[in-house]
Amino acid sequence: MTLRHHLSGPHGRPFAVLLACTILLAVVDGGQGRFLSAATAYSSLQTFATISLVTLGLGLTMMIREFDLSVVGMYGMAGCIAVLTGTQHPWFGLWLALGIGAAAGVIQGIIILRLHLSSVGVTLGGLLIFVGIAFVLTESRALPYDNLSVALALNERIAGVFSIRSIVALVFFVGAAAIFAWTRLGSEIIAIGGDRRAAITAGVKVDPLVIGIFAFSGLCAALSGVLLSYSLASASPAGLSDVIAPAAAGAILGGVSLGGGSGRPLGIAAGALTLAVLRSGLNAVGAPPFVNDITMATVLLTVAVLDGPYLARRLILVRQRFHAATNA
């Protein structure tokens, strides 16, 4: 009963999946030290830094039963803006991109609420606009970032396994988890996703929260895009377009439901870290690239089946029959 209680909590299942994947990779490695090494830990955290902030922003929009597709376009556009404007002054490029990311989120949130439109349609439009702007700004070519000292600093190892990028991502998750734990915002976000009308009746300021979450999602995507572009010393209008699939998968592995009303920041962190560990771990043990996609799909499908209402009803029915048989 204690194990079942912990696994059914908001953090139990995501961390259980992370632990299971870690143990599985350690077994596959066979004690050769390829997976359980500082190099693999560093690689995993670098991958985590690449996808986790987008996963956090997207996950929060999913919690309120919305979906922010525009993170893909903002991810690339923000990197292009920062590289274009931040060669001499990296902080200026960073803050400019963050401001644009947050403002774009606010505008999309207002449009969704005021015009009563689907977030998928609005943010798909945002995605296309941001991608188009990125192509115009870069004249459809990759841009080099000449401030190599920034790129080296962002990728420099800290304590053997961390970098500035991964530390920034972890700080964001710790801050979000603290807000969920110590303020009403967390419960209000969950309430909005569970039943928006009931949340309004209970006095939750739904509209400002929805707009704020879209602003935060845009900011997270922009920050992640800027840090990655700076660390790669280049930006491309189309080079960062593959982030939506791992971001959505990480959120779902982290306990966020597409139906809204579930999930926590630390669970989302565990989901994103699971994907990062799978990718870096499989590379470390020498698995072909396609194995990562198959493994990720298998884990995601397993979690989806376990979360499905049909399986839950069947398990309850089996348990009831078992108790009836033993008490007969």
Residue frames as qw, qx, qy, qz and C-alpha x, y, z in Angstrom:
[[0.000, 0.886, 0.463, 0.000, 0.00, 0.00, 0.00],
 [0.308, -0.782, 0.106, 0.531, 2.88, 2.40, 0.80],
 [0.379, -0.141, 0.609, 0.682, 4.58, 1.70, -2.55],
 [0.195, 0.599, 0.690, 0.355, 1.30, 2.15, -4.41],
 [0.126, -0.913, -0.296, 0.251, 0.69, 5.43, -2.58],
 [0.329, -0.620, 0.307, 0.643, 4.11, 6.80, -3.53],
 [0.328, 0.071, 0.709, 0.621, 3.81, 5.74, -7.17],
 [0.107, 0.721, 0.651, 0.211, 0.38, 7.33, -7.47],
 [0.220, -0.776, -0.150, 0.572, 1.69, 10.69, -6.22],
 [0.424, 0.890, 0.005, -0.166, 2.54, 13.54, -8.60],
 [0.088, 0.789, -0.601, -0.094, 6.26, 12.73, -8.50],
 [0.723, -0.264, 0.633, -0.082, 6.25, 8.98, -7.87],
 [0.848, 0.386, 0.360, 0.053, 5.73, 7.62, -11.35],
 [0.458, 0.861, -0.205, 0.083, 8.06, 10.03, -13.22],
 [0.161, -0.733, 0.649, -0.126, 10.95, 9.28, -10.87],
 [0.793, -0.093, 0.596, -0.087, 10.14, 5.56, -10.93],
 [0.789, 0.597, 0.135, 0.055, 10.38, 5.60, -14.75],
 [0.206, 0.874, -0.418, 0.135, 13.67, 7.53, -14.55],
 [0.484, -0.530, 0.684, -0.134, 15.08, 5.01, -12.07],
 [0.868, 0.171, 0.463, -0.058, 13.91, 2.04, -14.15],
 [0.661, 0.742, -0.066, 0.089, 15.53, 3.44, -17.31],
 [0.034, -0.818, 0.553, -0.154, 18.76, 4.16, -15.44],
 [0.666, -0.311, 0.669, -0.111, 18.91, 0.62, -14.04],
 [0.858, 0.421, 0.292, -0.028, 18.12, -0.88, -17.45],
 [0.482, 0.825, -0.266, 0.124, 20.94, 1.05, -19.12],
 [0.286, -0.689, 0.647, -0.159, 23.34, 0.08, -16.34],
 [0.815, -0.040, 0.573, -0.077, 22.45, -3.58, -16.92],
 [0.764, 0.637, 0.092, 0.048, 22.90, -3.20, -20.68],
 [0.151, 0.873, -0.447, 0.119, 26.29, -1.59, -20.09],
 [0.951, -0.031, -0.293, 0.096, 27.33, -4.70, -18.18],
 [0.670, -0.681, 0.056, 0.289, 29.66, -2.96, -15.76],
 [0.720, 0.309, 0.148, 0.604, 31.98, -1.66, -18.50],
 [0.329, -0.547, -0.162, 0.753, 31.80, 1.90, -17.17],
 [0.196, 0.266, 0.472, 0.818, 30.51, 3.46, -20.37],
 [0.265, -0.704, -0.497, -0.432, 27.11, 4.47, -18.97],
 [0.569, -0.786, -0.204, 0.127, 27.94, 5.07, -15.30],
 [0.625, 0.029, 0.014, 0.780, 30.58, 7.68, -16.00],
 [0.098, -0.627, -0.175, 0.752, 31.05, 11.42, -15.56],
 [0.025, -0.147, 0.546, 0.824, 31.15, 11.88, -19.34],
 [0.151, -0.417, -0.821, -0.359, 27.71, 10.30, -19.77],
 [0.199, -0.680, -0.561, 0.428, 26.32, 12.26, -16.82],
 [0.095, -0.473, 0.116, 0.868, 27.60, 15.50, -18.38],
 [0.063, -0.059, -0.709, -0.700, 26.15, 14.55, -21.77],
 [0.164, -0.551, -0.818, -0.030, 22.79, 13.70, -20.17],
 [0.155, -0.697, -0.366, 0.597, 22.62, 17.04, -18.39],
 [0.053, -0.299, 0.366, 0.880, 23.55, 18.89, -21.57],
 [0.142, -0.290, -0.800, -0.505, 20.69, 17.17, -23.38],
 [0.217, -0.639, -0.677, 0.295, 18.46, 17.93, -20.40],
 [0.126, -0.535, -0.075, 0.832, 19.42, 21.61, -20.67],
 [0.003, 0.039, -0.600, -0.799, 18.52, 21.60, -24.36],
 [0.308, -0.363, -0.733, -0.485, 14.95, 20.30, -23.97],
 [0.290, -0.396, -0.768, 0.412, 13.93, 20.79, -20.34],
 [0.047, 0.322, 0.224, -0.919, 13.00, 24.48, -20.29],
 [0.395, 0.024, -0.501, -0.770, 10.83, 24.05, -23.39],
 [0.430, -0.251, -0.866, -0.049, 9.32, 20.99, -21.69],
 [0.149, -0.349, -0.605, 0.700, 8.55, 23.02, -18.56],
 [0.236, 0.246, -0.036, -0.939, 6.80, 25.82, -20.46],
 [0.476, -0.018, -0.671, -0.569, 4.88, 23.41, -22.68],
 [0.350, -0.230, -0.884, 0.209, 4.00, 21.24, -19.69],
 [0.039, 0.313, 0.474, -0.822, 2.47, 24.17, -17.83],
 [0.426, 0.169, -0.261, -0.850, 0.28, 25.02, -20.82],
 [0.491, -0.081, -0.827, -0.261, -0.81, 21.38, -20.96],
 [0.154, -0.211, -0.787, 0.559, -1.69, 21.54, -17.24],
 [0.278, 0.379, 0.297, -0.831, -4.29, 24.21, -18.01],
 [0.603, 0.427, 0.674, -0.010, -5.62, 22.13, -20.93],
 [0.400, 0.863, -0.124, -0.283, -3.93, 24.21, -23.62],
 [0.855, 0.007, 0.309, 0.417, -1.00, 23.48, -25.94],
 [0.022, 0.900, -0.184, -0.396, 1.73, 25.88, -27.06],
 [0.858, 0.327, 0.263, 0.295, 3.02, 24.81, -30.47],
 [0.292, 0.933, -0.088, 0.189, 4.76, 28.15, -30.95],
 [0.606, -0.694, 0.345, 0.180, 7.65, 27.09, -28.70],
 [0.809, 0.154, 0.379, 0.421, 9.28, 25.52, -31.77],
 [0.401, 0.767, 0.173, 0.470, 9.36, 28.79, -33.68],
 [0.290, -0.935, 0.124, -0.163, 10.31, 30.86, -30.64],
 [0.841, -0.375, 0.269, 0.282, 13.14, 28.43, -29.82],
 [0.692, 0.252, 0.310, 0.601, 14.81, 29.10, -33.17],
 [0.167, 0.854, 0.191, 0.453, 13.87, 32.76, -33.59],
 [0.478, -0.875, 0.078, 0.006, 15.17, 33.76, -30.16],
 [0.783, -0.268, 0.298, 0.475, 18.52, 32.13, -30.90],
 [0.515, 0.514, 0.318, 0.608, 18.78, 34.04, -34.19],
 [0.107, -0.939, -0.119, -0.304, 17.88, 37.34, -32.49],
 [0.643, -0.726, 0.162, 0.184, 20.46, 36.80, -29.74],
 [0.752, -0.027, 0.336, 0.566, 23.23, 35.87, -32.17],
 [0.359, 0.690, 0.295, 0.555, 22.45, 38.90, -34.36],
 [0.158, -0.886, -0.031, -0.434, 22.36, 41.42, -31.50],
 [0.702, -0.699, 0.125, -0.050, 24.55, 39.90, -28.81],
 [0.825, 0.330, -0.216, 0.405, 28.01, 39.48, -30.29],
 [0.251, 0.506, -0.355, 0.745, 29.52, 42.44, -28.45],
 [0.336, -0.270, 0.480, -0.765, 27.01, 42.44, -25.60],
 [0.287, -0.106, -0.943, -0.129, 25.70, 38.90, -24.94],
 [0.026, 0.366, 0.723, -0.585, 23.43, 40.06, -22.13],
 [0.338, 0.365, -0.038, -0.867, 21.68, 42.51, -24.44],
 [0.431, 0.122, -0.740, -0.502, 20.97, 39.75, -26.97],
 [0.206, -0.190, -0.933, 0.225, 19.72, 37.49, -24.16],
 [0.118, 0.408, 0.540, -0.726, 17.38, 40.04, -22.59],
 [0.375, 0.303, -0.291, -0.827, 16.05, 41.19, -25.96],
 [0.408, 0.006, -0.852, -0.328, 15.19, 37.61, -26.92],
 [0.138, -0.284, -0.856, 0.409, 13.60, 36.92, -23.52],
 [0.224, 0.372, 0.257, -0.864, 11.49, 40.06, -23.75],
 [0.455, 0.211, -0.507, -0.701, 10.27, 39.11, -27.22],
 [0.325, -0.077, -0.942, -0.041, 9.51, 35.56, -26.04],
 [0.010, -0.362, -0.721, 0.591, 7.45, 36.74, -23.07],
 [0.306, 0.368, 0.004, -0.878, 5.65, 39.42, -25.13],
 [0.413, 0.108, -0.721, -0.545, 4.75, 36.89, -27.83],
 [0.226, -0.227, -0.929, 0.186, 3.32, 34.60, -25.16],
 [0.126, 0.398, 0.458, -0.784, 1.22, 37.44, -23.72],
 [0.378, 0.296, -0.310, -0.821, -0.15, 38.35, -27.16],
 [0.397, -0.014, -0.864, -0.311, -1.05, 34.74, -27.95],
 [0.122, -0.291, -0.843, 0.437, -2.70, 34.29, -24.55],
 [0.242, 0.383, 0.226, -0.862, -4.80, 37.42, -25.02],
 [0.428, 0.198, -0.552, -0.687, -5.90, 36.33, -28.51],
 [0.308, -0.112, -0.944, -0.026, -6.88, 32.87, -27.21],
 [0.053, -0.386, -0.724, 0.569, -8.93, 34.29, -24.34],
 [0.225, 0.415, 0.104, -0.875, -10.52, 37.35, -25.95],
 [0.497, 0.280, -0.478, -0.668, -11.49, 35.64, -29.19],
 [0.795, -0.094, 0.486, -0.350, -12.26, 32.26, -27.58],
 [0.685, 0.536, -0.452, -0.200, -9.98, 30.43, -29.99],
 [0.980, -0.149, -0.049, 0.126, -8.21, 27.10, -29.73],
 [0.369, -0.800, 0.398, 0.256, -4.67, 27.41, -28.42],
 [0.717, 0.004, 0.585, 0.379, -3.51, 24.86, -31.01],
 [0.483, 0.727, 0.377, 0.312, -4.66, 27.04, -33.91],
 [0.064, -0.996, 0.064, -0.024, -3.34, 30.28, -32.45],
 [0.503, -0.674, 0.484, 0.240, 0.05, 28.91, -31.46],
 [0.733, 0.228, 0.520, 0.373, 0.41, 27.09, -34.78],
 [0.328, 0.893, 0.173, 0.255, 0.02, 30.49, -36.38],
 [0.323, -0.903, 0.278, 0.059, 2.60, 31.84, -33.95],
 [0.767, -0.227, 0.500, 0.333, 4.98, 29.03, -34.85],
 [0.630, 0.524, 0.399, 0.412, 4.77, 29.88, -38.56],
 [0.067, 0.983, 0.018, 0.171, 5.19, 33.59, -37.90],
 [0.506, -0.764, 0.371, 0.152, 8.27, 33.08, -35.72],
 [0.761, 0.000, 0.511, 0.400, 9.86, 30.71, -38.21],
 [0.474, 0.752, 0.300, 0.346, 9.19, 33.19, -41.01],
 [0.147, -0.979, 0.135, -0.050, 10.71, 36.05, -39.01],
 [0.681, -0.504, 0.451, 0.282, 13.79, 33.93, -38.30],
 [0.707, 0.309, 0.463, 0.437, 14.26, 33.25, -42.01],
 [0.244, 0.918, 0.147, 0.276, 13.90, 36.95, -42.82],
 [0.384, -0.891, 0.237, 0.058, 16.36, 38.02, -40.09],
 [0.639, -0.412, 0.570, 0.311, 18.98, 35.49, -41.15],
 [0.449, 0.593, -0.407, -0.531, 18.31, 35.73, -44.90],
 [0.966, 0.106, -0.042, -0.232, 17.71, 31.95, -44.84],
 [0.663, 0.434, -0.533, 0.297, 21.23, 31.04, -43.79],
 [0.762, -0.460, -0.335, 0.309, 23.06, 29.91, -40.68],
 [0.014, 0.923, -0.165, 0.347, 24.66, 32.69, -38.64],
 [0.690, 0.059, -0.506, 0.514, 28.02, 32.32, -36.88],
 [0.442, -0.888, -0.096, -0.083, 28.40, 33.72, -33.38],
 [0.568, 0.598, -0.352, 0.444, 31.85, 35.23, -33.12],
 [0.326, -0.683, 0.441, -0.482, 32.00, 35.61, -29.34],
 [0.752, 0.088, -0.653, 0.007, 33.61, 32.22, -28.75],
 [0.099, 0.247, -0.699, 0.664, 34.43, 33.01, -25.11],
 [0.615, -0.097, 0.244, -0.743, 30.69, 32.90, -24.33],
 [0.866, 0.133, -0.380, -0.297, 30.31, 29.57, -26.12],
 [0.540, 0.247, -0.723, 0.352, 33.25, 28.08, -24.22],
 [0.166, -0.232, 0.571, -0.770, 31.96, 29.43, -20.89],
 [0.748, -0.052, 0.038, -0.661, 28.48, 27.96, -21.40],
 [0.910, 0.133, -0.370, -0.130, 29.90, 24.50, -22.17],
 [0.207, 0.519, -0.709, 0.430, 32.65, 24.48, -19.55],
 [0.676, -0.299, -0.673, 0.012, 32.29, 21.65, -17.05],
 [0.286, -0.584, 0.364, -0.667, 31.41, 22.54, -13.48],
 [0.616, -0.321, 0.625, -0.356, 32.03, 19.84, -10.85],
 [0.246, -0.201, 0.916, 0.247, 32.63, 17.40, -13.70],
 [0.201, 0.384, 0.889, 0.145, 29.02, 16.95, -14.80],
 [0.142, 0.825, 0.448, -0.313, 27.30, 20.36, -14.84],
 [0.362, 0.255, 0.261, 0.858, 27.50, 23.40, -17.11],
 [0.121, 0.157, 0.200, -0.960, 26.01, 26.88, -16.92],
 [0.478, -0.064, -0.502, -0.718, 23.21, 25.74, -19.23],
 [0.561, -0.268, -0.782, -0.040, 22.23, 22.76, -17.11],
 [0.241, -0.243, -0.580, 0.739, 22.49, 24.76, -13.88],
 [0.260, 0.045, -0.060, -0.963, 20.17, 27.44, -15.30],
 [0.574, -0.167, -0.630, -0.496, 17.64, 24.76, -16.25],
 [0.505, -0.267, -0.766, 0.296, 17.81, 23.16, -12.80],
 [0.065, -0.151, -0.371, 0.914, 17.38, 26.53, -11.09],
 [0.425, -0.072, -0.297, -0.852, 14.23, 27.18, -13.13],
 [0.630, -0.239, -0.705, -0.220, 12.77, 23.82, -12.09],
 [0.386, -0.232, -0.660, 0.601, 13.63, 24.36, -8.43],
 [0.113, 0.072, 0.139, -0.981, 12.01, 27.80, -8.55],
 [0.546, -0.134, -0.463, -0.686, 8.87, 26.45, -10.24],
 [0.589, -0.241, -0.766, 0.089, 8.67, 23.60, -7.72],
 [0.211, -0.172, -0.526, 0.805, 8.99, 26.06, -4.84],
 [0.325, -0.020, -0.097, -0.940, 6.17, 28.19, -6.26],
 [0.636, -0.184, -0.627, -0.410, 3.96, 25.10, -6.57],
 [0.561, -0.218, -0.726, 0.333, 4.79, 24.00, -3.04],
 [0.296, -0.313, -0.454, 0.780, 4.60, 27.29, -1.14],
 [0.223, 0.188, -0.021, -0.956, 2.07, 29.42, -2.98],
 [0.607, 0.378, 0.542, -0.442, -1.48, 29.07, -4.27],
 [0.387, 0.572, -0.423, -0.587, -0.40, 29.35, -7.90],
 [0.042, 0.205, -0.963, -0.170, 0.27, 25.63, -8.21],
 [0.245, 0.347, 0.860, -0.282, -3.16, 24.56, -6.96],
 [0.393, 0.646, 0.157, -0.636, -4.82, 27.28, -9.05],
 [0.262, 0.471, -0.669, -0.512, -3.07, 26.07, -12.22],
 [0.023, 0.041, 0.999, 0.021, -4.19, 22.51, -11.51],
 [0.304, 0.496, 0.630, -0.515, -7.71, 23.77, -10.82],
 [0.374, 0.588, -0.206, -0.687, -7.85, 25.62, -14.15],
 [0.245, 0.296, -0.848, -0.366, -6.86, 22.46, -15.99],
 [0.100, 0.169, 0.956, -0.219, -9.32, 20.32, -14.05],
 [0.081, 0.720, 0.682, 0.100, -12.39, 22.51, -14.49],
 [0.255, 0.215, 0.040, 0.942, -12.02, 26.10, -15.65],
 [0.355, -0.602, -0.326, -0.636, -15.59, 27.10, -14.78],
 [0.730, -0.572, -0.358, 0.109, -15.28, 25.69, -11.29],
 [0.590, -0.093, -0.153, 0.787, -11.97, 27.52, -10.88],
 [0.002, -0.428, -0.158, -0.890, -13.63, 30.81, -11.85],
 [0.585, -0.626, -0.368, -0.362, -16.44, 30.12, -9.37],
 [0.772, -0.426, -0.289, 0.373, -13.83, 29.45, -6.67],
 [0.167, -0.964, 0.022, 0.207, -12.32, 32.88, -7.26],
 [0.679, -0.184, 0.393, 0.593, -9.27, 31.91, -9.31],
 [0.231, 0.793, -0.136, -0.547, -8.13, 34.71, -11.63],
 [0.836, 0.199, 0.482, 0.169, -8.10, 32.49, -14.67],
 [0.556, 0.814, 0.082, 0.146, -7.38, 34.98, -17.46],
 [0.042, -0.898, 0.432, -0.064, -4.22, 36.53, -15.91],
 [0.664, -0.386, 0.639, 0.047, -2.90, 33.07, -15.05],
 [0.811, 0.405, 0.400, 0.137, -3.47, 31.71, -18.55],
 [0.395, 0.898, -0.110, 0.158, -1.76, 34.74, -20.11],
 [0.315, -0.793, 0.518, -0.058, 1.07, 34.46, -17.59],
 [0.804, -0.136, 0.571, 0.097, 1.62, 30.78, -18.38],
 [0.728, 0.608, 0.227, 0.219, 1.84, 31.47, -22.11],
 [0.104, 0.941, -0.284, 0.151, 4.27, 34.31, -21.38],
 [0.561, -0.583, 0.588, -0.005, 6.36, 31.95, -19.25],
 [0.861, 0.201, 0.447, 0.136, 6.27, 29.31, -21.98],
 [0.539, 0.814, 0.007, 0.216, 7.53, 31.83, -24.53],
 [0.172, -0.877, 0.429, -0.129, 10.24, 32.99, -22.15],
 [0.758, -0.329, 0.561, 0.049, 11.40, 29.42, -21.47],
 [0.813, 0.441, 0.313, 0.213, 11.58, 28.61, -25.18],
 [0.308, 0.915, -0.144, 0.216, 13.48, 31.83, -25.86],
 [0.407, -0.762, 0.499, -0.070, 15.96, 31.24, -23.03],
 [0.837, -0.092, 0.524, 0.126, 16.62, 27.68, -24.13],
 [0.704, 0.642, 0.198, 0.230, 17.11, 28.77, -27.75],
 [0.085, 0.943, -0.272, 0.171, 19.50, 31.58, -26.80],
 [0.561, -0.614, 0.555, -0.005, 21.63, 29.42, -24.52],
 [0.854, 0.128, 0.471, 0.180, 21.86, 26.65, -27.11],
 [0.569, 0.783, 0.079, 0.239, 22.72, 29.05, -29.96],
 [0.128, -0.903, 0.391, -0.123, 25.34, 30.80, -27.84],
 [0.692, -0.432, 0.577, 0.041, 26.85, 27.47, -26.80],
 [0.807, 0.313, 0.442, 0.237, 26.96, 26.22, -30.42],
 [0.230, -0.500, 0.264, 0.792, 28.39, 29.57, -31.60],
 [0.062, -0.050, -0.655, -0.752, 25.80, 29.63, -34.37],
 [0.450, 0.359, 0.537, -0.617, 22.11, 30.05, -35.07],
 [0.010, -0.050, -0.792, -0.608, 19.92, 28.73, -37.85],
 [0.511, -0.014, 0.032, -0.859, 16.26, 29.51, -38.64],
 [0.860, 0.014, -0.307, -0.407, 15.52, 25.81, -39.20],
 [0.448, 0.361, -0.779, 0.249, 18.15, 24.07, -37.12],
 [0.092, -0.102, 0.762, -0.633, 16.19, 23.83, -33.88],
 [0.592, -0.055, -0.233, -0.769, 12.84, 22.59, -35.20],
 [0.656, -0.053, -0.746, -0.100, 12.94, 19.11, -33.64],
 [0.021, 0.207, -0.664, 0.718, 12.27, 20.17, -30.06],
 [0.609, -0.189, 0.014, -0.770, 8.48, 19.75, -29.90],
 [0.835, -0.052, -0.515, -0.185, 8.43, 15.93, -29.90],
 [0.550, 0.007, -0.664, 0.506, 10.89, 15.44, -27.00],
 [0.128, -0.200, 0.332, -0.913, 9.32, 18.35, -25.11],
 [0.721, -0.178, -0.146, -0.653, 5.81, 16.88, -25.35],
 [0.815, -0.024, -0.578, 0.041, 7.13, 13.39, -24.56],
 [0.340, 0.157, -0.605, 0.702, 9.03, 14.69, -21.54],
 [0.383, -0.224, 0.208, -0.872, 5.94, 16.44, -20.20],
 [0.839, -0.129, -0.296, -0.438, 3.82, 13.30, -20.59],
 [0.720, 0.049, -0.616, 0.315, 6.51, 11.13, -18.97],
 [0.148, 0.200, -0.486, 0.838, 6.58, 13.73, -16.21],
 [0.016, -0.402, -0.823, 0.400, 2.95, 13.12, -15.31],
 [0.255, 0.347, 0.017, -0.902, 1.25, 15.86, -17.34],
 [0.441, 0.404, 0.801, 0.009, -2.00, 14.87, -19.00],
 [0.095, 0.196, 0.493, 0.843, -3.23, 16.22, -22.33],
 [0.276, -0.670, -0.638, -0.260, -6.57, 16.54, -20.58],
 [0.033, -0.647, 0.197, -0.736, -5.09, 19.03, -18.11],
 [0.667, -0.607, 0.034, -0.430, -5.26, 19.19, -14.33],
 [0.927, -0.328, 0.077, 0.166, -2.23, 17.03, -13.53],
 [0.708, 0.444, -0.149, 0.529, 1.53, 17.33, -13.29],
 [0.465, -0.852, 0.016, 0.241, 4.20, 19.06, -11.23],
 [0.275, 0.883, -0.378, -0.045, 7.47, 20.83, -12.16],
 [0.337, -0.541, 0.770, 0.003, 9.70, 18.21, -10.55],
 [0.764, 0.216, 0.605, -0.058, 7.81, 15.47, -12.37],
 [0.600, 0.798, 0.004, -0.050, 8.37, 17.32, -15.64],
 [0.031, -0.800, 0.599, 0.026, 12.07, 17.57, -14.77],
 [0.593, -0.221, 0.774, -0.020, 12.16, 13.80, -14.22],
 [0.758, 0.517, 0.391, -0.078, 10.43, 13.23, -17.56],
 [0.416, 0.874, -0.248, -0.025, 12.90, 15.44, -19.46],
 [0.238, -0.662, 0.711, -0.026, 15.82, 13.84, -17.62],
 [0.787, 0.053, 0.610, -0.068, 14.53, 10.37, -18.55],
 [0.715, 0.690, 0.110, 0.021, 14.72, 11.26, -22.23],
 [0.138, 0.878, -0.455, 0.063, 18.17, 12.78, -21.76],
 [0.518, -0.453, 0.723, -0.066, 19.47, 9.72, -19.91],
 [0.837, 0.296, 0.459, -0.034, 18.05, 7.39, -22.58],
 [0.585, 0.806, -0.080, 0.043, 19.66, 9.35, -25.41],
 [0.033, 0.806, -0.576, 0.134, 23.08, 9.77, -23.80],
 [0.646, -0.334, 0.670, -0.150, 23.07, 6.32, -22.25],
 [0.868, 0.366, 0.336, -0.015, 22.24, 4.52, -25.48],
 [0.472, 0.832, -0.272, 0.109, 24.93, 6.51, -27.27],
 [0.264, -0.713, 0.629, -0.160, 27.42, 5.57, -24.55],
 [0.716, -0.143, 0.680, -0.065, 26.75, 1.83, -24.88],
 [0.109, -0.286, 0.736, 0.604, 27.07, 2.02, -28.66],
 [0.457, 0.484, 0.731, -0.152, 23.43, 1.55, -29.67],
 [0.268, 0.325, 0.524, 0.740, 22.45, 2.68, -33.21],
 [0.108, -0.019, 0.101, -0.989, 20.63, 6.05, -33.37],
 [0.527, -0.245, -0.485, -0.653, 17.27, 4.50, -34.28],
 [0.509, -0.262, -0.782, 0.246, 17.29, 2.50, -31.04],
 [0.064, -0.125, -0.401, 0.905, 16.84, 5.75, -29.08],
 [0.440, -0.036, -0.213, -0.872, 13.62, 6.56, -30.95],
 [0.644, -0.172, -0.702, -0.250, 12.29, 3.03, -30.51],
 [0.419, -0.189, -0.709, 0.535, 13.16, 2.99, -26.80],
 [0.103, 0.071, 0.232, -0.965, 11.64, 6.42, -26.20],
 [0.551, -0.091, -0.399, -0.727, 8.47, 5.39, -28.03],
 [0.603, -0.182, -0.776, 0.021, 8.26, 2.16, -26.02],
 [0.243, -0.183, -0.599, 0.741, 8.63, 3.95, -22.70],
 [0.260, 0.051, 0.020, -0.964, 6.11, 6.61, -23.71],
 [0.604, -0.125, -0.575, -0.537, 3.59, 4.04, -24.93],
 [0.500, -0.192, -0.794, 0.287, 3.99, 2.02, -21.74],
 [0.054, -0.173, -0.445, 0.877, 3.32, 5.08, -19.59],
 [0.415, 0.000, -0.233, -0.880, 0.30, 6.03, -21.74],
 [0.613, -0.175, -0.724, -0.264, -1.17, 2.53, -21.39],
 [0.396, -0.219, -0.723, 0.521, -0.60, 2.50, -17.64],
 [0.077, 0.172, 0.259, -0.947, -2.32, 5.88, -17.37],
 [0.329, -0.155, -0.597, -0.715, -5.26, 4.83, -19.53],
 [0.562, -0.181, 0.335, -0.735, -8.69, 4.60, -17.89],
 [0.866, 0.079, -0.362, -0.336, -9.43, 1.22, -19.48],
 [0.595, 0.201, -0.702, 0.336, -6.50, -0.49, -17.80],
 [0.115, -0.243, 0.558, -0.785, -7.35, 1.17, -14.50],
 [0.742, -0.091, 0.051, -0.663, -10.94, -0.08, -14.68],
 [0.845, 0.135, -0.509, -0.091, -9.75, -3.61, -15.53],
 [0.371, 0.252, -0.710, 0.543, -7.33, -3.65, -12.60],
 [0.386, -0.195, 0.411, -0.802, -10.05, -2.46, -10.22],
 [0.849, 0.014, -0.177, -0.498, -12.38, -5.17, -11.53],
 [0.723, 0.196, -0.642, 0.166, -9.72, -7.87, -11.09],
 [0.097, 0.251, -0.658, 0.703, -9.02, -6.69, -7.56],
 [0.605, -0.139, 0.210, -0.755, -12.72, -6.73, -6.69],
 [0.889, 0.077, -0.357, -0.275, -13.08, -10.26, -8.02],
 [0.525, 0.272, -0.702, 0.397, -10.00, -11.36, -6.12],
 [0.182, -0.221, 0.562, -0.776, -11.35, -9.96, -2.84],
 [0.771, -0.049, -0.009, -0.634, -14.75, -11.55, -3.52],
 [0.828, 0.162, -0.534, -0.052, -13.10, -14.93, -4.15],
 [0.375, 0.241, -0.706, 0.550, -10.92, -14.80, -1.04],
 [0.302, -0.152, 0.464, -0.818, -13.81, -13.71, 1.18],
 [0.739, -0.049, -0.384, -0.551, -16.18, -16.35, -0.14]]
